[in-house]
Amino acid sequence: MDVVRATLRGYGLEDDDAVHAARIVRAALHGFATLEAGGGFGIPLDIDESFARLVAVLDDGLATAVTGSD
C-alpha cells in the first residue's frame, strides 16, 4: 500500500482522497484482469490496446480528481 500511496501523492491525492483513488484503481485493474482471465473479451480486438487505454483513462482521471464532492 505504501507504493500505491506514494504514486497517488504524485497526483496530489492524500488521506481519504488517496483511499478512494486506490479503490478506483484497484477495481479497474482487478476487473480488467478478471475479465481477461475468464475469456470475457470475446471481440477479436487487441487487448493490450484496451489495457493501455484503461491506464490512460485512470491517469487522466487521477490527474483531474476533484475532492469533497459528497
All heavy atoms as TSV, in Angstrom:
chain	resi	resn	atom	element	x	y	z
A	1	MET	N	N	0.821	-1.195	0.000
A	1	MET	CA	C	0.000	0.000	0.000
A	1	MET	C	C	0.865	1.260	0.000
A	1	MET	O	O	0.446	2.286	-0.515
A	1	MET	CB	C	-0.921	-0.037	1.222
A	1	MET	CG	C	-2.019	0.962	1.181
A	1	MET	SD	S	-3.113	0.655	-0.211
A	1	MET	CE	C	-4.167	2.030	-0.071
A	2	ASP	N	N	2.078	1.170	0.548
A	2	ASP	CA	C	2.962	2.336	0.557
A	2	ASP	C	C	3.301	2.803	-0.855
A	2	ASP	O	O	3.355	4.008	-1.113
A	2	ASP	CB	C	4.250	2.021	1.329
A	2	ASP	CG	C	4.010	1.875	2.817
A	2	ASP	OD1	O	2.991	2.405	3.311
A	2	ASP	OD2	O	4.838	1.230	3.487
A	3	VAL	N	N	3.515	1.850	-1.761
A	3	VAL	CA	C	3.842	2.211	-3.145
A	3	VAL	C	C	2.647	2.898	-3.796
A	3	VAL	O	O	2.798	3.905	-4.495
A	3	VAL	CB	C	4.259	0.960	-3.955
A	3	VAL	CG1	C	4.410	1.289	-5.421
A	3	VAL	CG2	C	5.550	0.380	-3.396
A	4	VAL	N	N	1.456	2.385	-3.541
A	4	VAL	CA	C	0.251	2.988	-4.108
A	4	VAL	C	C	0.063	4.397	-3.562
A	4	VAL	O	O	-0.196	5.338	-4.321
A	4	VAL	CB	C	-0.992	2.117	-3.810
A	4	VAL	CG1	C	-2.266	2.823	-4.240
A	4	VAL	CG2	C	-0.865	0.755	-4.485
A	5	ARG	N	N	0.215	4.561	-2.270
A	5	ARG	CA	C	0.063	5.894	-1.675
A	5	ARG	C	C	1.099	6.876	-2.221
A	5	ARG	O	O	0.783	8.031	-2.480
A	5	ARG	CB	C	0.155	5.811	-0.158
A	5	ARG	CG	C	-1.095	5.249	0.451
A	5	ARG	CD	C	-1.074	5.358	1.954
A	5	ARG	NE	N	-2.311	4.801	2.477
A	5	ARG	CZ	C	-2.429	4.257	3.664
A	5	ARG	NH1	N	-1.412	4.202	4.486
A	5	ARG	NH2	N	-3.582	3.769	4.063
A	6	ALA	N	N	2.318	6.410	-2.388
A	6	ALA	CA	C	3.368	7.270	-2.937
A	6	ALA	C	C	3.020	7.692	-4.364
A	6	ALA	O	O	3.201	8.855	-4.744
A	6	ALA	CB	C	4.708	6.563	-2.895
A	7	THR	N	N	2.504	6.758	-5.140
A	7	THR	CA	C	2.102	7.073	-6.512
A	7	THR	C	C	0.968	8.083	-6.519
A	7	THR	O	O	0.989	9.056	-7.282
A	7	THR	CB	C	1.665	5.790	-7.243
A	7	THR	OG1	O	2.755	4.867	-7.252
A	7	THR	CG2	C	1.234	6.087	-8.661
A	8	LEU	N	N	-0.011	7.879	-5.657
A	8	LEU	CA	C	-1.152	8.793	-5.612
A	8	LEU	C	C	-0.763	10.173	-5.105
A	8	LEU	O	O	-1.360	11.177	-5.521
A	8	LEU	CB	C	-2.279	8.189	-4.777
A	8	LEU	CG	C	-2.887	6.915	-5.372
A	8	LEU	CD1	C	-3.884	6.304	-4.415
A	8	LEU	CD2	C	-3.518	7.188	-6.727
A	9	ARG	N	N	0.248	10.249	-4.250
A	9	ARG	CA	C	0.749	11.566	-3.814
A	9	ARG	C	C	1.252	12.365	-5.009
A	9	ARG	O	O	1.160	13.594	-5.035
A	9	ARG	CB	C	1.849	11.415	-2.766
A	9	ARG	CG	C	1.323	11.317	-1.347
A	9	ARG	CD	C	2.412	11.522	-0.308
A	9	ARG	NE	N	3.491	10.563	-0.386
A	9	ARG	CZ	C	3.478	9.346	0.174
A	9	ARG	NH1	N	2.430	8.949	0.863
A	9	ARG	NH2	N	4.502	8.538	0.062
A	10	GLY	N	N	1.777	11.652	-6.010
A	10	GLY	CA	C	2.220	12.321	-7.231
A	10	GLY	C	C	1.088	13.023	-7.965
A	10	GLY	O	O	1.319	13.934	-8.755
A	11	TYR	N	N	-0.128	12.590	-7.710
A	11	TYR	CA	C	-1.315	13.242	-8.271
A	11	TYR	C	C	-1.890	14.275	-7.308
A	11	TYR	O	O	-2.932	14.866	-7.577
A	11	TYR	CB	C	-2.401	12.201	-8.576
A	11	TYR	CG	C	-2.086	11.294	-9.725
A	11	TYR	CD1	C	-1.517	10.041	-9.517
A	11	TYR	CD2	C	-2.354	11.681	-11.035
A	11	TYR	CE1	C	-1.238	9.196	-10.567
A	11	TYR	CE2	C	-2.074	10.846	-12.101
A	11	TYR	CZ	C	-1.511	9.602	-11.863
A	11	TYR	OH	O	-1.219	8.764	-12.911
A	12	GLY	N	N	-1.246	14.456	-6.160
A	12	GLY	CA	C	-1.734	15.399	-5.167
A	12	GLY	C	C	-2.848	14.825	-4.307
A	12	GLY	O	O	-3.583	15.574	-3.671
A	13	LEU	N	N	-2.986	13.506	-4.288
A	13	LEU	CA	C	-4.039	12.851	-3.519
A	13	LEU	C	C	-3.478	12.298	-2.226
A	13	LEU	O	O	-2.494	11.563	-2.234
A	13	LEU	CB	C	-4.669	11.718	-4.334
A	13	LEU	CG	C	-5.331	12.163	-5.641
A	13	LEU	CD1	C	-5.677	10.962	-6.494
A	13	LEU	CD2	C	-6.561	13.004	-5.355
A	14	GLU	N	N	-4.096	12.662	-1.118
A	14	GLU	CA	C	-3.654	12.202	0.202
A	14	GLU	C	C	-4.880	11.841	1.030
A	14	GLU	O	O	-6.017	12.160	0.673
A	14	GLU	CB	C	-2.865	13.314	0.905
A	14	GLU	CG	C	-1.718	13.850	0.082
A	14	GLU	CD	C	-0.365	13.689	0.740
A	14	GLU	OE1	O	-0.254	12.950	1.716
A	14	GLU	OE2	O	0.577	14.318	0.245
A	15	ASP	N	N	-4.630	11.189	2.137
A	15	ASP	CA	C	-5.662	10.866	3.121
A	15	ASP	C	C	-6.852	10.148	2.474
A	15	ASP	O	O	-6.670	9.211	1.729
A	15	ASP	CB	C	-6.088	12.124	3.880
A	15	ASP	CG	C	-4.904	12.829	4.538
A	15	ASP	OD1	O	-4.035	12.120	5.079
A	15	ASP	OD2	O	-4.849	14.067	4.492
A	16	ASP	N	N	-8.079	10.610	2.779
A	16	ASP	CA	C	-9.279	9.936	2.260
A	16	ASP	C	C	-9.323	9.931	0.736
A	16	ASP	O	O	-9.766	8.951	0.127
A	16	ASP	CB	C	-10.553	10.609	2.794
A	16	ASP	CG	C	-10.800	10.333	4.266
A	16	ASP	OD1	O	-10.076	9.504	4.854
A	16	ASP	OD2	O	-11.721	10.960	4.829
A	17	ASP	N	N	-8.868	11.007	0.120
A	17	ASP	CA	C	-8.865	11.059	-1.342
A	17	ASP	C	C	-7.980	9.962	-1.922
A	17	ASP	O	O	-8.318	9.353	-2.947
A	17	ASP	CB	C	-8.384	12.424	-1.836
A	17	ASP	CG	C	-9.360	13.540	-1.516
A	17	ASP	OD1	O	-10.579	13.275	-1.494
A	17	ASP	OD2	O	-8.900	14.669	-1.278
A	18	ALA	N	N	-6.861	9.694	-1.278
A	18	ALA	CA	C	-5.965	8.635	-1.743
A	18	ALA	C	C	-6.614	7.257	-1.571
A	18	ALA	O	O	-6.448	6.383	-2.422
A	18	ALA	CB	C	-4.632	8.688	-1.002
A	19	VAL	N	N	-7.345	7.064	-0.492
A	19	VAL	CA	C	-8.030	5.777	-0.279
A	19	VAL	C	C	-9.079	5.560	-1.373
A	19	VAL	O	O	-9.156	4.484	-1.973
A	19	VAL	CB	C	-8.684	5.716	1.119
A	19	VAL	CG1	C	-9.542	4.468	1.262
A	19	VAL	CG2	C	-7.618	5.754	2.198
A	20	HIS	N	N	-9.877	6.587	-1.647
A	20	HIS	CA	C	-10.877	6.467	-2.717
A	20	HIS	C	C	-10.200	6.182	-4.060
A	20	HIS	O	O	-10.657	5.313	-4.822
A	20	HIS	CB	C	-11.717	7.743	-2.823
A	20	HIS	CG	C	-12.630	7.966	-1.665
A	20	HIS	ND1	N	-13.600	7.074	-1.277
A	20	HIS	CD2	C	-12.716	9.007	-0.802
A	20	HIS	CE1	C	-14.254	7.545	-0.229
A	20	HIS	NE2	N	-13.727	8.720	0.084
A	21	ALA	N	N	-9.135	6.892	-4.352
A	21	ALA	CA	C	-8.420	6.692	-5.612
A	21	ALA	C	C	-7.838	5.289	-5.697
A	21	ALA	O	O	-7.896	4.647	-6.757
A	21	ALA	CB	C	-7.326	7.741	-5.769
A	22	ALA	N	N	-7.279	4.786	-4.604
A	22	ALA	CA	C	-6.713	3.437	-4.600
A	22	ALA	C	C	-7.798	2.403	-4.869
A	22	ALA	O	O	-7.585	1.431	-5.608
A	22	ALA	CB	C	-6.020	3.155	-3.272
A	23	ARG	N	N	-8.971	2.600	-4.308
A	23	ARG	CA	C	-10.089	1.683	-4.556
A	23	ARG	C	C	-10.496	1.705	-6.021
A	23	ARG	O	O	-10.790	0.665	-6.616
A	23	ARG	CB	C	-11.282	2.064	-3.685
A	23	ARG	CG	C	-11.088	1.743	-2.226
A	23	ARG	CD	C	-12.274	2.225	-1.412
A	23	ARG	NE	N	-12.125	1.876	0.000
A	23	ARG	CZ	C	-12.950	2.291	0.948
A	23	ARG	NH1	N	-13.978	3.074	0.641
A	23	ARG	NH2	N	-12.755	1.929	2.200
A	24	ILE	N	N	-10.522	2.887	-6.602
A	24	ILE	CA	C	-10.893	3.025	-8.012
A	24	ILE	C	C	-9.893	2.300	-8.902
A	24	ILE	O	O	-10.263	1.535	-9.794
A	24	ILE	CB	C	-10.988	4.518	-8.390
A	24	ILE	CG1	C	-12.205	5.137	-7.700
A	24	ILE	CG2	C	-11.041	4.717	-9.903
A	24	ILE	CD1	C	-12.204	6.655	-7.693
A	25	VAL	N	N	-8.609	2.541	-8.662
A	25	VAL	CA	C	-7.567	1.903	-9.467
A	25	VAL	C	C	-7.613	0.391	-9.294
A	25	VAL	O	O	-7.560	-0.365	-10.276
A	25	VAL	CB	C	-6.172	2.469	-9.103
A	25	VAL	CG1	C	-5.072	1.664	-9.759
A	25	VAL	CG2	C	-6.075	3.937	-9.497
A	26	ARG	N	N	-7.736	-0.055	-8.062
A	26	ARG	CA	C	-7.781	-1.496	-7.806
A	26	ARG	C	C	-8.979	-2.144	-8.493
A	26	ARG	O	O	-8.856	-3.204	-9.111
A	26	ARG	CB	C	-7.835	-1.765	-6.304
A	26	ARG	CG	C	-7.869	-3.234	-5.999
A	26	ARG	CD	C	-7.906	-3.505	-4.519
A	26	ARG	NE	N	-7.900	-4.942	-4.292
A	26	ARG	CZ	C	-8.506	-5.531	-3.291
A	26	ARG	NH1	N	-9.142	-4.823	-2.384
A	26	ARG	NH2	N	-8.471	-6.834	-3.163
A	27	ALA	N	N	-10.136	-1.519	-8.383
A	27	ALA	CA	C	-11.336	-2.077	-9.001
A	27	ALA	C	C	-11.191	-2.168	-10.520
A	27	ALA	O	O	-11.552	-3.179	-11.129
A	27	ALA	CB	C	-12.553	-1.236	-8.631
A	28	ALA	N	N	-10.656	-1.131	-11.127
A	28	ALA	CA	C	-10.486	-1.124	-12.578
A	28	ALA	C	C	-9.503	-2.197	-13.032
A	28	ALA	O	O	-9.782	-2.963	-13.962
A	28	ALA	CB	C	-10.023	0.253	-13.050
A	29	LEU	N	N	-8.360	-2.268	-12.370
A	29	LEU	CA	C	-7.344	-3.245	-12.769
A	29	LEU	C	C	-7.787	-4.672	-12.468
A	29	LEU	O	O	-7.577	-5.583	-13.274
A	29	LEU	CB	C	-6.009	-2.932	-12.099
A	29	LEU	CG	C	-5.390	-1.592	-12.488
A	29	LEU	CD1	C	-4.087	-1.370	-11.729
A	29	LEU	CD2	C	-5.173	-1.490	-13.984
A	30	HIS	N	N	-8.410	-4.871	-11.310
A	30	HIS	CA	C	-8.896	-6.210	-10.945
A	30	HIS	C	C	-9.987	-6.658	-11.925
A	30	HIS	O	O	-9.988	-7.798	-12.392
A	30	HIS	CB	C	-9.432	-6.209	-9.516
A	30	HIS	CG	C	-9.977	-7.527	-9.088
A	30	HIS	ND1	N	-9.174	-8.540	-8.627
A	30	HIS	CD2	C	-11.244	-8.000	-9.072
A	30	HIS	CE1	C	-9.928	-9.592	-8.338
A	30	HIS	NE2	N	-11.191	-9.288	-8.601
A	31	GLY	N	N	-10.893	-5.758	-12.226
A	31	GLY	CA	C	-11.954	-6.087	-13.173
A	31	GLY	C	C	-11.406	-6.451	-14.536
A	31	GLY	O	O	-11.834	-7.442	-15.147
A	32	PHE	N	N	-10.449	-5.696	-15.019
A	32	PHE	CA	C	-9.851	-5.994	-16.328
A	32	PHE	C	C	-9.172	-7.351	-16.303
A	32	PHE	O	O	-9.377	-8.175	-17.201
A	32	PHE	CB	C	-8.851	-4.903	-16.721
A	32	PHE	CG	C	-8.416	-4.988	-18.157
A	32	PHE	CD1	C	-9.031	-4.205	-19.119
A	32	PHE	CD2	C	-7.402	-5.848	-18.551
A	32	PHE	CE1	C	-8.639	-4.285	-20.452
A	32	PHE	CE2	C	-7.004	-5.931	-19.877
A	32	PHE	CZ	C	-7.623	-5.150	-20.828
A	33	ALA	N	N	-8.368	-7.590	-15.269
A	33	ALA	CA	C	-7.645	-8.863	-15.172
A	33	ALA	C	C	-8.600	-10.046	-15.052
A	33	ALA	O	O	-8.383	-11.098	-15.667
A	33	ALA	CB	C	-6.687	-8.834	-13.983
A	34	THR	N	N	-9.662	-9.878	-14.276
A	34	THR	CA	C	-10.640	-10.950	-14.112
A	34	THR	C	C	-11.350	-11.254	-15.423
A	34	THR	O	O	-11.519	-12.427	-15.794
A	34	THR	CB	C	-11.672	-10.571	-13.024
A	34	THR	OG1	O	-10.980	-10.371	-11.789
A	34	THR	CG2	C	-12.713	-11.646	-12.843
A	35	LEU	N	N	-11.753	-10.218	-16.128
A	35	LEU	CA	C	-12.385	-10.421	-17.430
A	35	LEU	C	C	-11.440	-11.098	-18.418
A	35	LEU	O	O	-11.829	-12.019	-19.136
A	35	LEU	CB	C	-12.863	-9.084	-18.005
A	35	LEU	CG	C	-14.123	-8.514	-17.358
A	35	LEU	CD1	C	-14.302	-7.054	-17.765
A	35	LEU	CD2	C	-15.333	-9.334	-17.754
A	36	GLU	N	N	-10.205	-10.651	-18.449
A	36	GLU	CA	C	-9.232	-11.241	-19.378
A	36	GLU	C	C	-8.981	-12.705	-19.045
A	36	GLU	O	O	-8.984	-13.563	-19.928
A	36	GLU	CB	C	-7.922	-10.460	-19.364
A	36	GLU	CG	C	-6.921	-10.979	-20.377
A	36	GLU	CD	C	-5.641	-10.179	-20.438
A	36	GLU	OE1	O	-5.433	-9.295	-19.580
A	36	GLU	OE2	O	-4.839	-10.446	-21.338
A	37	ALA	N	N	-8.778	-13.007	-17.768
A	37	ALA	CA	C	-8.501	-14.386	-17.352
A	37	ALA	C	C	-9.682	-15.313	-17.642
A	37	ALA	O	O	-9.488	-16.495	-17.939
A	37	ALA	CB	C	-8.160	-14.422	-15.864
A	38	GLY	N	N	-10.882	-14.775	-17.570
A	38	GLY	CA	C	-12.073	-15.589	-17.805
A	38	GLY	C	C	-12.532	-15.610	-19.247
A	38	GLY	O	O	-13.607	-16.129	-19.544
A	39	GLY	N	N	-11.745	-15.041	-20.130
A	39	GLY	CA	C	-12.115	-15.027	-21.544
A	39	GLY	C	C	-13.279	-14.089	-21.836
A	39	GLY	O	O	-14.003	-14.283	-22.809
A	40	GLY	N	N	-13.427	-13.072	-21.007
A	40	GLY	CA	C	-14.554	-12.162	-21.136
A	40	GLY	C	C	-14.451	-11.141	-22.253
A	40	GLY	O	O	-15.401	-10.415	-22.511
A	41	PHE	N	N	-13.318	-11.080	-22.898
A	41	PHE	CA	C	-13.158	-10.155	-24.022
A	41	PHE	C	C	-13.245	-10.950	-25.319
A	41	PHE	O	O	-12.246	-11.319	-25.917
A	41	PHE	CB	C	-11.813	-9.415	-23.942
A	41	PHE	CG	C	-11.687	-8.518	-22.728
A	41	PHE	CD1	C	-10.638	-8.676	-21.844
A	41	PHE	CD2	C	-12.609	-7.521	-22.485
A	41	PHE	CE1	C	-10.506	-7.851	-20.738
A	41	PHE	CE2	C	-12.494	-6.685	-21.382
A	41	PHE	CZ	C	-11.444	-6.852	-20.505
A	42	GLY	N	N	-14.458	-11.217	-25.761
A	42	GLY	CA	C	-14.672	-12.089	-26.906
A	42	GLY	C	C	-14.462	-11.429	-28.254
A	42	GLY	O	O	-14.260	-12.108	-29.249
A	43	ILE	N	N	-14.520	-10.116	-28.303
A	43	ILE	CA	C	-14.340	-9.428	-29.587
A	43	ILE	C	C	-12.864	-9.461	-29.956
A	43	ILE	O	O	-12.003	-9.114	-29.140
A	43	ILE	CB	C	-14.846	-7.976	-29.493
A	43	ILE	CG1	C	-16.343	-7.971	-29.188
A	43	ILE	CG2	C	-14.550	-7.203	-30.777
A	43	ILE	CD1	C	-16.909	-6.604	-28.860
A	44	PRO	N	N	-12.541	-9.901	-31.169
A	44	PRO	CA	C	-11.132	-10.023	-31.567
A	44	PRO	C	C	-10.476	-8.667	-31.841
A	44	PRO	O	O	-10.303	-8.258	-32.988
A	44	PRO	CB	C	-11.188	-10.885	-32.832
A	44	PRO	CG	C	-12.532	-10.599	-33.411
A	44	PRO	CD	C	-13.441	-10.339	-32.236
A	45	LEU	N	N	-10.162	-7.976	-30.759
A	45	LEU	CA	C	-9.502	-6.678	-30.841
A	45	LEU	C	C	-8.363	-6.699	-29.832
A	45	LEU	O	O	-8.473	-7.369	-28.798
A	45	LEU	CB	C	-10.519	-5.579	-30.503
A	45	LEU	CG	C	-10.191	-4.151	-30.866
A	45	LEU	CD1	C	-10.015	-3.985	-32.380
A	45	LEU	CD2	C	-11.293	-3.221	-30.399
A	46	ASP	N	N	-7.299	-5.983	-30.096
A	46	ASP	CA	C	-6.083	-6.020	-29.282
A	46	ASP	C	C	-6.362	-5.681	-27.810
A	46	ASP	O	O	-6.704	-4.546	-27.475
A	46	ASP	CB	C	-5.058	-5.051	-29.861
A	46	ASP	CG	C	-3.713	-5.090	-29.165
A	46	ASP	OD1	O	-3.468	-6.023	-28.376
A	46	ASP	OD2	O	-2.898	-4.182	-29.425
A	47	ILE	N	N	-6.211	-6.670	-26.944
A	47	ILE	CA	C	-6.447	-6.492	-25.505
A	47	ILE	C	C	-5.406	-5.548	-24.901
A	47	ILE	O	O	-5.728	-4.759	-24.006
A	47	ILE	CB	C	-6.463	-7.851	-24.781
A	47	ILE	CG1	C	-7.697	-8.639	-25.221
A	47	ILE	CG2	C	-6.477	-7.674	-23.269
A	47	ILE	CD1	C	-7.763	-10.050	-24.712
A	48	ASP	N	N	-4.180	-5.616	-25.380
A	48	ASP	CA	C	-3.141	-4.724	-24.853
A	48	ASP	C	C	-3.489	-3.264	-25.121
A	48	ASP	O	O	-3.236	-2.390	-24.281
A	48	ASP	CB	C	-1.777	-5.063	-25.452
A	48	ASP	CG	C	-1.240	-6.396	-24.974
A	48	ASP	OD1	O	-1.654	-6.861	-23.885
A	48	ASP	OD2	O	-0.407	-6.996	-25.679
A	49	GLU	N	N	-4.086	-2.990	-26.258
A	49	GLU	CA	C	-4.516	-1.619	-26.574
A	49	GLU	C	C	-5.639	-1.186	-25.628
A	49	GLU	O	O	-5.644	-0.047	-25.138
A	49	GLU	CB	C	-4.986	-1.517	-28.026
A	49	GLU	CG	C	-5.545	-0.162	-28.412
A	49	GLU	CD	C	-4.523	0.971	-28.409
A	49	GLU	OE1	O	-3.310	0.705	-28.471
A	49	GLU	OE2	O	-4.953	2.144	-28.333
A	50	SER	N	N	-6.565	-2.089	-25.356
A	50	SER	CA	C	-7.634	-1.777	-24.407
A	50	SER	C	C	-7.061	-1.482	-23.024
A	50	SER	O	O	-7.500	-0.539	-22.351
A	50	SER	CB	C	-8.621	-2.947	-24.305
A	50	SER	OG	O	-9.290	-3.149	-25.522
A	51	PHE	N	N	-6.078	-2.274	-22.603
A	51	PHE	CA	C	-5.464	-2.052	-21.296
A	51	PHE	C	C	-4.738	-0.717	-21.256
A	51	PHE	O	O	-4.846	0.032	-20.284
A	51	PHE	CB	C	-4.508	-3.195	-20.931
A	51	PHE	CG	C	-3.947	-3.063	-19.549
A	51	PHE	CD1	C	-4.715	-3.370	-18.439
A	51	PHE	CD2	C	-2.645	-2.614	-19.346
A	51	PHE	CE1	C	-4.210	-3.234	-17.157
A	51	PHE	CE2	C	-2.129	-2.478	-18.072
A	51	PHE	CZ	C	-2.917	-2.790	-16.971
A	52	ALA	N	N	-4.011	-0.400	-22.318
A	52	ALA	CA	C	-3.303	0.881	-22.384
A	52	ALA	C	C	-4.293	2.043	-22.292
A	52	ALA	O	O	-4.025	3.044	-21.609
A	52	ALA	CB	C	-2.493	0.977	-23.676
A	53	ARG	N	N	-5.435	1.901	-22.927
A	53	ARG	CA	C	-6.449	2.952	-22.857
A	53	ARG	C	C	-7.054	3.046	-21.457
A	53	ARG	O	O	-7.347	4.149	-20.987
A	53	ARG	CB	C	-7.534	2.710	-23.894
A	53	ARG	CG	C	-7.032	2.940	-25.314
A	53	ARG	CD	C	-8.122	2.703	-26.328
A	53	ARG	NE	N	-7.620	2.841	-27.679
A	53	ARG	CZ	C	-8.361	3.251	-28.691
A	53	ARG	NH1	N	-9.634	3.579	-28.510
A	53	ARG	NH2	N	-7.837	3.340	-29.899
A	54	LEU	N	N	-7.234	1.912	-20.796
A	54	LEU	CA	C	-7.727	1.926	-19.417
A	54	LEU	C	C	-6.755	2.694	-18.523
A	54	LEU	O	O	-7.164	3.549	-17.743
A	54	LEU	CB	C	-7.911	0.501	-18.893
A	54	LEU	CG	C	-8.223	0.369	-17.399
A	54	LEU	CD1	C	-9.587	0.962	-17.075
A	54	LEU	CD2	C	-8.144	-1.069	-16.955
A	55	VAL	N	N	-5.480	2.396	-18.653
A	55	VAL	CA	C	-4.465	3.077	-17.845
A	55	VAL	C	C	-4.462	4.573	-18.150
A	55	VAL	O	O	-4.369	5.401	-17.236
A	55	VAL	CB	C	-3.075	2.452	-18.065
A	55	VAL	CG1	C	-1.977	3.278	-17.409
A	55	VAL	CG2	C	-3.049	1.013	-17.541
A	56	ALA	N	N	-4.611	4.940	-19.415
A	56	ALA	CA	C	-4.640	6.355	-19.786
A	56	ALA	C	C	-5.852	7.065	-19.177
A	56	ALA	O	O	-5.738	8.195	-18.685
A	56	ALA	CB	C	-4.652	6.505	-21.308
A	57	VAL	N	N	-7.006	6.393	-19.177
A	57	VAL	CA	C	-8.209	6.983	-18.582
A	57	VAL	C	C	-8.025	7.157	-17.079
A	57	VAL	O	O	-8.385	8.194	-16.506
A	57	VAL	CB	C	-9.447	6.121	-18.895
A	57	VAL	CG1	C	-10.643	6.503	-18.033
A	57	VAL	CG2	C	-9.801	6.225	-20.370
A	58	LEU	N	N	-7.445	6.150	-16.419
A	58	LEU	CA	C	-7.184	6.267	-14.982
A	58	LEU	C	C	-6.220	7.413	-14.708
A	58	LEU	O	O	-6.432	8.205	-13.784
A	58	LEU	CB	C	-6.627	4.961	-14.431
A	58	LEU	CG	C	-7.612	3.797	-14.344
A	58	LEU	CD1	C	-6.879	2.511	-13.979
A	58	LEU	CD2	C	-8.721	4.084	-13.348
A	59	ASP	N	N	-5.164	7.507	-15.505
A	59	ASP	CA	C	-4.180	8.579	-15.334
A	59	ASP	C	C	-4.836	9.948	-15.494
A	59	ASP	O	O	-4.660	10.840	-14.658
A	59	ASP	CB	C	-3.048	8.394	-16.348
A	59	ASP	CG	C	-1.998	9.476	-16.252
A	59	ASP	OD1	O	-1.550	9.797	-15.127
A	59	ASP	OD2	O	-1.606	10.010	-17.316
A	60	ASP	N	N	-5.626	10.107	-16.544
A	60	ASP	CA	C	-6.321	11.383	-16.763
A	60	ASP	C	C	-7.268	11.694	-15.610
A	60	ASP	O	O	-7.336	12.834	-15.133
A	60	ASP	CB	C	-7.115	11.357	-18.069
A	60	ASP	CG	C	-6.239	11.404	-19.302
A	60	ASP	OD1	O	-5.033	11.716	-19.183
A	60	ASP	OD2	O	-6.761	11.119	-20.395
A	61	GLY	N	N	-8.006	10.689	-15.166
A	61	GLY	CA	C	-8.957	10.895	-14.079
A	61	GLY	C	C	-8.286	11.272	-12.774
A	61	GLY	O	O	-8.737	12.165	-12.054
A	62	LEU	N	N	-7.184	10.597	-12.462
A	62	LEU	CA	C	-6.456	10.913	-11.238
A	62	LEU	C	C	-5.831	12.299	-11.308
A	62	LEU	O	O	-5.759	13.020	-10.305
A	62	LEU	CB	C	-5.394	9.855	-10.955
A	62	LEU	CG	C	-5.922	8.469	-10.592
A	62	LEU	CD1	C	-4.779	7.467	-10.563
A	62	LEU	CD2	C	-6.662	8.485	-9.282
A	63	ALA	N	N	-5.398	12.674	-12.493
A	63	ALA	CA	C	-4.763	13.994	-12.667
A	63	ALA	C	C	-5.756	15.126	-12.494
A	63	ALA	O	O	-5.367	16.245	-12.158
A	63	ALA	CB	C	-4.108	14.072	-14.043
A	64	THR	N	N	-7.043	14.852	-12.696
A	64	THR	CA	C	-8.042	15.905	-12.598
A	64	THR	C	C	-9.057	15.625	-11.480
A	64	THR	O	O	-10.152	16.206	-11.486
A	64	THR	CB	C	-8.800	16.069	-13.930
A	64	THR	OG1	O	-9.441	14.827	-14.263
A	64	THR	CG2	C	-7.861	16.472	-15.045
A	65	ALA	N	N	-8.687	14.742	-10.559
A	65	ALA	CA	C	-9.604	14.363	-9.479
A	65	ALA	C	C	-10.045	15.587	-8.670
A	65	ALA	O	O	-9.235	16.425	-8.302
A	65	ALA	CB	C	-8.951	13.336	-8.573
A	66	VAL	N	N	-11.335	15.644	-8.433
A	66	VAL	CA	C	-11.921	16.708	-7.622
A	66	VAL	C	C	-12.266	16.114	-6.264
A	66	VAL	O	O	-12.856	15.052	-6.188
A	66	VAL	CB	C	-13.180	17.298	-8.278
A	66	VAL	CG1	C	-13.805	18.356	-7.394
A	66	VAL	CG2	C	-12.847	17.844	-9.655
A	67	THR	N	N	-11.900	16.782	-5.207
A	67	THR	CA	C	-12.159	16.265	-3.875
A	67	THR	C	C	-13.396	16.911	-3.267
A	67	THR	O	O	-13.840	17.966	-3.701
A	67	THR	CB	C	-10.957	16.523	-2.950
A	67	THR	OG1	O	-10.776	17.934	-2.845
A	67	THR	CG2	C	-9.699	15.882	-3.483
A	68	GLY	N	N	-13.909	16.251	-2.256
A	68	GLY	CA	C	-15.007	16.807	-1.492
A	68	GLY	C	C	-16.320	16.938	-2.242
A	68	GLY	O	O	-17.071	17.884	-2.036
A	69	SER	N	N	-16.612	15.987	-3.121
A	69	SER	CA	C	-17.831	16.084	-3.913
A	69	SER	C	C	-19.026	15.417	-3.232
A	69	SER	O	O	-20.012	15.143	-3.874
A	69	SER	CB	C	-17.593	15.456	-5.291
A	69	SER	OG	O	-17.232	14.098	-5.161
A	70	ASP	N	N	-18.928	15.160	-1.933
A	70	ASP	CA	C	-20.027	14.479	-1.224
A	70	ASP	C	C	-21.247	15.342	-1.181
A	70	ASP	O	O	-21.474	16.332	-0.762
A	70	ASP	CB	C	-19.609	14.110	0.198
A	70	ASP	CG	C	-18.550	13.012	0.206
A	70	ASP	OD1	O	-18.091	12.646	-0.881
A	70	ASP	OD2	O	-18.212	12.553	1.297
